[in-house]
Structures are given as C-alpha cells and as structure tokens.
Amino acid sequence: MKRRIGILTSGGDCPGLNAAIRGVARAAYEMFDAEIIGISDGYRGLIEGEWQEMKRSQFSGILTLGGTILGTARTPFRNMRVIGDDNVDKVKAMKDNYEKMKLDCLVTLGGNGTHKTANLLSEEGLNVIGLPKTIDNDIFGTDFTFGFHTAVDIATEVIDRIHTTAASHGRCMVIEVMGNKAGWLTLYSGLAGGADVVLLPEIPYDIKEVAKVVEARAKSKKAFSILAVAEGAMSKKEAKMKKKEREAFRQETGFNGIANRIAKELTDIVGVEARAVIPGHIQRGGSPSAYDRVLATQFGVHAAQLIEKGEYGVTVALSGNNIIHNKLSEIAGVPKPVPQDFQMIDVARDMGISFGD
C-alpha cells in the first residue's frame, strides 16, 4: 500500500533536523511503498501550498548537515485561528492543502508551538505525527529533544574559551545562554563548563547573592569569575511581576539583555571588570553532534514505524533508553521547566556553584 507522507520543519532551526528528515524518509522507503512530500517553510508552506515531491537522492548526504533542507518559519500558534488582513482561514487552508497533496499523514518537526499546531490539526481530523526538536529541551514527555546535546556542546565550548580570556585578564565574564522559559541548556553547559554561578528562569536570583560569590572569589585571590546566565533569567523582584509589568519595568530601566544588565550591576556593586558575552544563534547552528544524529535518526525511524501501523495523533519521545510515543493531546502546550528538586541542581550546589538565590 502506497503512503504519501508530508514533512515540514517549523519554528527555529536546530542541529539534527535533516538527520530526522532522513530517518523518516529512508525508513519509509525501506519498510513500505512511500512518497515523500516536502513542505516549504513550516506551517506557512502548508497554509500557502508550497511543496514539492521529493526524490530519494534528496535525502542523501544530509545526515551531518545543519539547518533544514525544507526551510522553516515561525507561525505562532496563537494566530492559527485568527483571520488577519489577508482574509485567510489558516486552519481551513492547511486542511485543504493536505487534501490537495493527497497526503496519508503529516510529520511535523518542531518545538512547543509546532506541537500545539500539530495537535490542532490532529483534532481537525488529519493524520499527524510529531518529532520533538529544540535546543531548549523543554518539550514535555521526552527526556531529551534532538538539537539539545549539540547546543550543550557549543555552549560549553564557549564557556571553555571564555575561561582562558577571563583568567588572563582577571575579569568577571557573564555568558548569556539561550533559553527563555527553561534553563536546561544553561544548567548542563554551566556545569560542564565549570561556571561559578548559574542563573536559570526557574530560580529567580538576588543580584546581591551573585555579587557575594564574585566578591568572595576576588578576596580569595581567584582573579576571575564565570557566570552562565539563561536569557530568560530574572531577579526575584521581576519574578513577582506579571509578564506585562515585567516588560514595562525593563523598558523603563533600559534593559539591554540579561547578561549586559548583570555585568553592569556587578561592576557597580563589586567594582570588578565585568563583561557580557552573547553567543546567540551560534548555539543552534552547524552540524549535529554524534548523539543528536543518532537520536534524530531513531526518532525518524520510529515515526516511519508508526506510519506503517497507521498510528497517528502522537509525538515521538525518548524515555530512558527507549524510543516511545505520547499522545499529542497530552503533551501539547504542557511546560517542562527544570524541576526545583532536579538532581543536577543538587550536584551543582554541592560543587559550590551558586544559583543566586
């Protein structure tokens, strides 16, 4: 029985997308009579009907390639049922194009927003399978997402390299790591890179406590300090505010990113030479690590196995050493912050790492 499989990548790019696409396609070609339809630029391509019938040769040589051969775009879930100035009913357009492409199923590769829309389409009657990717590792129901470990490696290397500059010049270096709502990437890379302070969105900080650590290191003749700070980290004062209040507060105070603010505050309080380092999108670019190549391939193959069985409305996941799948309805929109009692936080604290609390 021939199956036409649509594949799209949505949201931010990350290492491992092409490895996962390759895993789905190659397994599908091996297991059953398959046709792969590549949808351009995520849900935007599904809405606007931009797609192509893929050839087997297009899935060769992409295992190590970063980014996505299909292109990607951010199409916020909150706007999916909103009809804008273009008068396009986006949900209807996606369903209509699914039918025009004569798809038997749709495989969506993405993060939280992607999974919300995937669940929406599943509830609308389409056959959908999700694959969880994000460098933030914040998708509920899976131990790890593909892209995360590569980003950890990159962020750790940044911290490693900053160590030598910090030690040479006797500076306090504040490294801003990606992660707006979840601190997984900052926690792992901060521990791996030997940071003295790790600030996470889940643990609001007191700048005076951070300053104590930096000052204590200076007094003990440790000439430098390394801070790994998640971009979504916030002070205890900000944590008590609602989102709009926090945004207004930051505008009033000339907020220019968390790393820049902390560096300035430490300079003012302690008198050290503090500098901000913002690696930004470097953390999500380039070739996937060996771990992520394997994980993305496993996820892709499991998706093909689900297609063969006709099992839809699910997303693939890692649980321990096993590749499993969860219902989209049970994981879409469910947050996955770093738990306060997470063992690695205890490990970090016992190593003398401060969380600024």
Buried (B, 14 or more C-beta within 10 A) or exposed (E): EEBBBBBBBBBBBBBBBBBBBBBBBBBBBEBEEBBBBBBBBBBBBBBBBBBEEBEEEBBEEBBEBBBBBBBBBBBEBEEBEEEEEEEEBBBEBBBBBBEEBEBBBBBBBBBBBBBBBBBBBBEEEBBBBBBBBBBBBBBBBBEBBBBBBBBBBBBBBBBBBBBEEBBEEEBBBBBBBBBEBBBBBBBBBBBBBBBBBBBBBBBBBEBEBBBBBBBBBBEEEEBBBBBBBBBBBBBBEBBEBEEEEBEEBBEEEEBEBBBBBBBBBBBEBBEBBBBBBBBEEBBBBBBBBEBBBBBBBBBBBBBBBBBBEEEBBBBBBBEEEEBBBBEBEEBBEBEBBBEEEBEBBEEBEEEEBBBBE
